[in-house]
Structure formats: C-alpha cells, structure tokens
Amino acid sequence: MPMTDTRRAFLQIHFCVLLWGFTAILGKLITLPALPLVWMRMLIVVVALAFVPRVWRGLRAMPWRLIGAYSGIGVIVALHWLTFYGAIKLSNASVGATCIALATVMTALVEPWLARSRLSRRDVMLGIAVLPGVALVVGGIPDGMRIGVAVGAVSALLVAIFGSLNKRLVEHGDALTVTAIELGAGTLALTALAPLMPLLPGLSEAFAGDLLVMPGTRDAAYLLTLALACTLLPFALSLVALQHMSAFAAQLATNLEPVYAIVLAIVLLGEQHELTPQFYVGVVVILGAVLVHPLLVRPRRVGHPEVLATSEAKDLSS
C-alpha cells in the first residue's frame, strides 16, 4: 500500500520533533558554557545559510525597516537560546525541556497583550491549570537546580514574545531569509553581550565563556550536530511536511517535543536518578494542559515557519 502525502508528512514532522528533542540532550553533553555554545550554534547556521542564493535574493528584496524588525526579534531569539541552555547547565536537560513546555501557556497569555486584543477566559484557565504542575516540578528537584527552573521560565517567556512578534510579520519575508537575519542579528547581540556575562552573580560559570576558544573534538562534533542535524535539517524537512498536514496536527505533534526530550534524557543521560517521582507528576500536569490546548483552539493554518529554526518550542497556530 503506497504511503500517502499526509502519512509521510506525519512521519516527517515527528522525526523533526525527535531531532528538536535532541537539542536539550546536546546542550547537556556539550561542555561549553551557554554563551559560547549558543554563539557557535548560531554562527554555524548563519554561515550555512550564507551559501543559499535564495537567502540573498530575499534579503535584497526586503526593505530596511523590515530587516530592522526581524533583527530585533533575532536578539530576543538569542536571549531565548541563551537562557534555555543556561537553564540546562544550571539543572539538567529534563528540567530545561519541561520549562520550555511552558511557552505554549505563556504565548496564550502574552500574545493578546502584544496584539492589543482581549485575553480569553480559556487562556487564563490554561495558565492556572499548569500552576500545580510547576509547583510539583519545583518540589521534585534538588535545591541546587531550582535556579535552572527560574532561568528556564524566562526562556519560555522569550519564546512567547518572539513567536508572537514573528506572527505579525510572517507574510513579509521568505522563511530562510528571515531565519538568516534573526540568527545573524542574534550572533552579533551575543558578541556584544559576552563581556558582561562574567558579571552575572552566581551564574557566570553556567553562562560566561570565551567565544574565540576552539572547542574540543567532541564538543565540535556535538555543535555541528546541533546546528546542522537539529536545526537546519528539521527546518527544511518540516517546511515540506507542513504543506501536507493541518496546523492542528502539526501543533499537536510539536507539543510532544518535551516528551521526546525527557525520554531521551532518561535513556541517554540517566537523569531519572537526579529527580523524584514528584517531578514527573508535575511534568504530566504541565504537558497535559499543553496538549489539551490545541484541542480547545484549532489553529486556522500553518504560519511563520521561520520559528521552526529558531526555537526549541514551536507554536504553529495563527
């Protein structure tokens, strides 16, 4: 029986979600602090995109005002990745992935504010529903990891902000060009931020690092895997898959990313030994609320695919 386009797209999007799930694992395996890790990841992707003629054509056709807007969003993207990997360094991959699952909830609360629209009662209830899960997660981890939860929550908030801003500009630029602009601007922002990282009280070890120090062989291999196999490959594959599936199905699949990441962290890193059953109960509560959300609000179409290349948390609804 031949495989239909819809079935192939379903398998492709889940393969993308699996690859995105590996980003948290690689973030833990790479020994570099968060700043050089993110800076090198972004730089590798930007250099790779610089060899794509389509990117340059899109850039030449884009007005300066729009380039500036996407560049500003790129700074937020960079801060999101910085805090995401900082959270992993301060705790572990499971905690980082769980925090990023909060992005769906924060988007539901932040987007009406950015769009100057009325906050729905349904979205408020979604926010309330995850609070017990957050409390269980915080209570189910060692005290030393709790700062990682706080940093991870900031990362989720940044996803909500830049995802909502990208939605307002989605129709104005080619997805690959937008990705190159945002990640290029993010790379420059992190370069400027590097001298300030050692000043972070109690956090400098997790964040600060020399950008120009060559990583070791293992770290270099992990970084290339992170940038190419877990960023550009799923980006390209997902653009194909999204042409043959509904936004509802895509959103439901991508919301499973924390599940993939946590399972991978158990299998590959043995993180279940660092965490209590209470943590996993909290994860179930949070993910339950996140997975129910697409059932309550069916996305009308697939939008802003550039978010797929710039976030560990994907919001495809529009």
Stockholm file with secondary structure:
# STOCKHOLM 1.0

chainA/1-318         MPMTDTRRAFLQIHFCVLLWGFTAILGKLITLPALPLVWMRMLIVVVALAFVPRVWRGLRAMPWRLIGAYSGIGVIVALHWLTFYGAIKLSNASVGATCIALATVMTALVEPWLARSRLSRRDVMLGIAVLPGVALVVGGIPDGMRIGVAVGAVSALLVAIFGSLNKRLVEHGDALTVTAIELGAGTLALTALAPLMPLLPGLSEAFAGDLLVMPGTRDAAYLLTLALACTLLPFALSLVALQHMSAFAAQLATNLEPVYAIVLAIVLLGEQHELTPQFYVGVVVILGAVLVHPLLVRPRRVGHPEVLATSEAKDLSS
#=GR chainA/1-318 SS CCCCHHHHHHHHHHHHHHHHHHHHHHHHHCCSCHHHHHHHHHHHHHHHHTTCHHHHHHHHHSCHHHHHHHHHHHHHHHHHHHHHHHHHHHSCHHHHHHHHTTHHHHHHHHHHHHTTCCCCHHHHHHHHHHHHHHHHHHHTSCGGGHHHHHHHHHHHHHHHHHHHHHHHHGGGSCHHHHHHHHHHHHHHHHHHHGGGGGGSTTTHHHHCCCTTSCCCHHHHHHHHIIIIIIIIHHHHHHHHHGGGSCHHHHHHHHTTHHHHHHHHIIIIICGGGTSCHHHHHHHHHHHHHHHHHHHHSCCSSCCCTTHHHHCSSCCCCC
#=GC SS_cons         CCCCHHHHHHHHHHHHHHHHHHHHHHHHHCCSCHHHHHHHHHHHHHHHHTTCHHHHHHHHHSCHHHHHHHHHHHHHHHHHHHHHHHHHHHSCHHHHHHHHTTHHHHHHHHHHHHTTCCCCHHHHHHHHHHHHHHHHHHHTSCGGGHHHHHHHHHHHHHHHHHHHHHHHHGGGSCHHHHHHHHHHHHHHHHHHHGGGGGGSTTTHHHHCCCTTSCCCHHHHHHHHIIIIIIIIHHHHHHHHHGGGSCHHHHHHHHTTHHHHHHHHIIIIICGGGTSCHHHHHHHHHHHHHHHHHHHHSCCSSCCCTTHHHHCSSCCCCC
//
